[in-house]
Amino acid sequence: MTDPRAMVQTMITLASASLGLVAALAWNEAIKATLGKLGLGDDLAGLYSYAILATVIAIVVLTILGRISARIGGNAAFEREAEG
């Protein structure tokens, strides 16, 4: 028989991932619209600007989450080479 705690953890993980995807898609549309208003919509400069912005945001968020995880005693999903 399946452990109920494992099932709840799995459900929380799946819900978190799906809500994260919904939020990411919403931000995707918002950033695209903003770049369009700035005149950087579908041209190459706009696409690269969007890719760079998304990458910087991802790095900042993952770094913050890693630090929070370390403070509460968890393991970060990634570690910098200098720390590892």
N, CA and C of each residue as an Amber inpcrd file, in Angstrom:
protein
   252
   0.8390000  -1.1780000   0.0000000   0.0000000   0.0000000   0.0000000
   0.8900000   1.2510000   0.0000000   0.4290000   2.2940000  -0.6320000
   1.1820000   3.5250000  -0.7670000   1.1290000   4.3400000   0.5200000
   2.2680000   4.9120000   0.8760000   2.3540000   5.7660000   2.0520000
   1.5620000   7.0510000   1.7970000   0.5930000   7.3880000   2.6460000
  -0.2140000   8.6050000   2.4220000   0.6200000   9.8770000   2.4110000
   1.6910000   9.9140000   3.2180000   2.5470000  11.1010000   3.2330000
   3.2480000  11.2900000   1.9040000   3.7060000  10.1880000   1.3120000
   4.3670000  10.2730000   0.0110000   3.3800000  10.7470000  -1.0540000
   2.1430000  10.2860000  -0.9540000   1.1350000  10.6990000  -1.9240000
   0.8370000  12.1910000  -1.7970000   0.7420000  12.6780000  -0.5560000
   0.4900000  14.1020000  -0.3390000   1.6720000  14.9230000  -0.8360000
   2.8960000  14.4690000  -0.5640000   4.0780000  15.1840000  -1.0470000
   4.0920000  15.2350000  -2.5690000   3.7210000  14.1410000  -3.2050000
   3.6690000  14.1030000  -4.6580000   2.6150000  15.0680000  -5.1850000
   1.4630000  15.1110000  -4.5470000   0.4060000  16.0270000  -4.9690000
   0.8370000  17.4830000  -4.8040000   1.5210000  17.7800000  -3.7070000
   2.0170000  19.1440000  -3.4890000   3.0500000  19.5070000  -4.5540000
   3.9360000  18.5720000  -4.8630000   4.9570000  18.8150000  -5.8770000
   4.3210000  19.0740000  -7.2360000   3.3520000  18.2490000  -7.6100000
   2.6800000  18.4190000  -8.8980000   1.8940000  19.7270000  -8.9520000
   1.1970000  20.0630000  -7.8710000   0.4430000  21.3180000  -7.8330000
   1.3870000  22.5150000  -7.9280000   2.5120000  22.4400000  -7.2250000
   3.4860000  23.5340000  -7.2700000   4.0390000  23.7120000  -8.6760000
   4.3730000  22.6040000  -9.3160000   4.9210000  22.6700000 -10.6640000
   3.9000000  23.2350000 -11.6460000   2.6550000  22.7910000 -11.5480000
   1.6550000  23.2770000 -12.4900000   1.3150000  24.7400000 -12.2480000
   1.2330000  25.1590000 -10.9920000   1.0000000  26.5790000 -10.7190000
   2.1890000  27.4300000 -11.1470000   3.3920000  26.8920000 -11.0010000
   4.5800000  27.5950000 -11.4830000   4.5560000  27.7740000 -12.9850000
   4.0940000  26.7510000 -13.6930000   3.9770000  26.8470000 -15.1560000
   2.9630000  27.9090000 -15.5480000   1.8280000  27.9450000 -14.8720000
   0.8080000  28.9570000 -15.1650000   1.3760000  30.3580000 -14.9380000
   2.0770000  30.5410000 -13.8210000   2.6850000  31.8440000 -13.5280000
   3.7320000  32.2070000 -14.5720000   4.5380000  31.2350000 -14.9820000
   5.5710000  31.4950000 -15.9900000   4.9460000  31.9040000 -17.3170000
   3.8720000  31.2420000 -17.7090000   3.1960000  31.6090000 -18.9550000
   2.5880000  33.0070000 -18.8710000   2.0560000  33.3600000 -17.7100000
   1.5060000  34.7040000 -17.5280000   2.6100000  35.7580000 -17.6430000
   3.7440000  35.4900000 -16.9860000   4.8730000  36.4240000 -17.0870000
   5.4010000  36.4960000 -18.5180000   5.3990000  35.3720000 -19.2180000
   5.8370000  35.3320000 -20.6010000   5.0200000  36.3160000 -21.4400000
   3.7030000  36.2510000 -21.3060000   2.8320000  37.1470000 -22.0630000
   3.0250000  38.6060000 -21.6500000   3.1740000  38.8430000 -20.3530000
   3.3560000  40.2170000 -19.8730000   4.6560000  40.8240000 -20.3960000
   5.7190000  40.0510000 -20.3670000   7.0080000  40.5600000 -20.8390000
   6.9710000  40.7800000 -22.3470000   6.3500000  39.8640000 -23.0870000
   6.2220000  40.0450000 -24.5350000   5.4470000  41.3220000 -24.8620000
   4.3500000  41.5620000 -24.1490000   3.5530000  42.7660000 -24.3890000
   4.3520000  44.0250000 -24.0660000   5.1170000  43.9740000 -22.9740000
   5.9380000  45.1260000 -22.5930000   6.9880000  45.4120000 -23.6450000
   7.6660000  44.3790000 -24.1250000   8.6680000  44.5740000 -25.1790000
   8.0180000  45.0950000 -26.4540000   6.8060000  44.6390000 -26.7400000
   6.0800000  45.1470000 -27.9040000   5.7940000  46.6380000 -27.7770000
   5.3840000  47.0760000 -26.5760000   5.1150000  48.5010000 -26.3370000
   6.3840000  49.3360000 -26.4710000   7.5230000  48.7260000 -26.1410000
   8.7990000  49.4420000 -26.2340000   9.3720000  49.4030000 -27.6450000
   8.6680000  48.7540000 -28.5530000   9.1310000  48.6740000 -29.9310000
  10.1550000  47.5790000 -30.1560000  10.2630000  46.6370000 -29.2410000
  11.2240000  45.5460000 -29.3780000  10.5080000  44.2100000 -29.5370000
   9.3020000  44.2260000 -30.0580000   8.4440000  43.0520000 -30.1060000
   9.0330000  41.8110000 -30.7290000   8.9280000  41.6810000 -32.0560000
   9.2980000  40.4320000 -32.7210000  10.6310000  40.4920000 -33.4480000
  11.3190000  41.6100000 -33.3650000  12.6050000  41.6540000 -34.0530000
  13.6640000  40.9180000 -33.2380000  14.7890000  40.6970000 -33.8290000
  15.8530000  39.9090000 -33.2030000  16.3310000  40.5320000 -31.8970000
  16.4590000  41.8450000 -31.8630000  16.9000000  42.5200000 -30.6290000
  15.8970000  42.2870000 -29.5080000  14.6200000  42.3060000 -29.8300000
  13.5910000  42.0720000 -28.8270000  13.6350000  40.6540000 -28.2820000
  13.8410000  39.6930000 -29.1790000  13.9170000  38.2960000 -28.7440000
  15.1200000  38.0500000 -27.8430000  16.2500000  38.6390000 -28.2060000
  17.4340000  38.4840000 -27.3560000  17.2690000  39.2260000 -26.0320000
  16.6540000  40.4010000 -26.0840000  16.4020000  41.1430000 -24.8400000
  15.5230000  40.3220000 -23.9100000  14.5030000  39.7080000 -24.4740000
  13.5960000  38.8770000 -23.6910000  14.3200000  37.6690000 -23.1090000
  15.1400000  37.0140000 -23.9120000  15.8830000  35.8370000 -23.4370000
  16.8470000  36.2150000 -22.3130000  17.5300000  37.3340000 -22.4680000
  18.4730000  37.7870000 -21.4390000  17.7270000  38.1550000 -20.1610000
  16.6120000  38.8750000 -20.3010000  15.8170000  39.2550000 -19.1360000
  15.2960000  38.0220000 -18.4030000  14.7740000  37.0550000 -19.1330000
  14.2570000  35.8330000 -18.5170000  15.3670000  35.0690000 -17.7950000
  16.5530000  35.0280000 -18.3920000  17.6850000  34.3340000 -17.7840000
  18.1250000  35.0190000 -16.4950000  18.2100000  36.3370000 -16.5190000
  18.6210000  37.0840000 -15.3250000  17.6040000  36.8870000 -14.2000000
  16.3250000  36.9540000 -14.5340000  15.2880000  36.7470000 -13.5200000
  15.3940000  35.3420000 -12.9320000  15.5910000  34.3360000 -13.7820000
  15.7090000  32.9560000 -13.3040000  16.9060000  32.7940000 -12.3710000
  18.0360000  33.3930000 -12.7240000  19.2350000  33.2970000 -11.8910000
  19.0030000  33.9530000 -10.5300000  18.4030000  35.1280000 -10.5340000
  18.1500000  35.8430000  -9.2770000  17.2020000  35.0420000  -8.3850000
  16.1050000  34.5540000  -8.9630000  15.1220000  33.8010000  -8.1740000
  15.7420000  32.5220000  -7.6220000  16.4770000  31.7750000  -8.4460000
  17.0930000  30.5300000  -7.9860000  18.1530000  30.7810000  -6.9160000
  18.8910000  31.8700000  -7.0410000  19.8860000  32.2140000  -6.0280000
  19.2110000  32.5370000  -4.6980000  18.1510000  33.3210000  -4.7470000
  17.4260000  33.6640000  -3.5250000  16.8370000  32.4150000  -2.8840000
  16.1990000  31.5630000  -3.6850000  15.6170000  30.3310000  -3.1450000
  16.6880000  29.4030000  -2.5720000  17.8510000  29.3420000  -3.2070000
  18.9430000  28.5300000  -2.6840000  19.4300000  29.0260000  -1.3390000
  19.5160000  30.3460000  -1.1900000  19.9470000  30.9250000   0.0870000
  18.9080000  30.6760000   1.1830000  17.6330000  30.8110000   0.8220000
  16.5690000  30.5410000   1.7950000  16.6190000  29.0810000   2.2220000
  16.7990000  28.1870000   1.2590000  16.8750000  26.7580000   1.5600000
  18.0530000  26.4600000   2.4830000  19.1940000  27.0930000   2.2300000
  20.3660000  26.8740000   3.0710000  20.1300000  27.3760000   4.4910000
  19.4170000  28.4950000   4.6320000  19.1410000  29.0470000   5.9590000
  18.2420000  28.1500000   6.7860000  17.3050000  27.4820000   6.1210000
  16.3800000  26.6370000   6.8770000  16.8630000  25.1920000   6.9590000
  18.0640000  24.9400000   6.4480000  18.6650000  23.6310000   6.6040000
  18.3930000  22.6650000   5.4770000  17.7960000  23.1360000   4.3940000
  17.5440000  22.2610000   3.2550000  18.7280000  22.2310000   2.3180000
  18.6190000  21.4210000   1.3040000  19.6500000  21.3620000   0.2790000
  19.1930000  22.1370000  -0.9410000  20.0470000  22.9890000  -1.4420000
  19.7260000  23.7350000  -2.6500000  19.7490000  22.7940000  -3.8410000
  18.9820000  23.1460000  -4.8600000  18.9350000  22.3210000  -6.0660000
  20.2500000  22.4120000  -6.8270000  20.9840000  23.4890000  -6.6280000
  22.2860000  23.6440000  -7.2650000  23.2170000  24.3350000  -6.2830000
  24.5050000  24.1240000  -6.4700000  25.4960000  24.7910000  -5.6310000
  26.5470000  25.3850000  -6.5260000  27.0670000  26.5210000  -6.1100000
  28.1590000  27.1210000  -6.8690000  29.4210000  26.3030000  -6.6170000
  30.3140000  26.2850000  -7.5700000  31.5460000  25.5070000  -7.4490000
  32.3650000  25.9220000  -6.2380000  32.3880000  27.2130000  -5.9350000
  33.1840000  27.6830000  -4.8070000  32.6510000  27.1540000  -3.4760000
  31.3380000  26.9010000  -3.4340000  30.7390000  26.4050000  -2.2010000
  30.8120000  24.9020000  -2.0960000  30.7930000  24.2190000  -3.2480000
  30.7200000  22.7560000  -3.2550000  32.0420000  22.1580000  -2.9650000
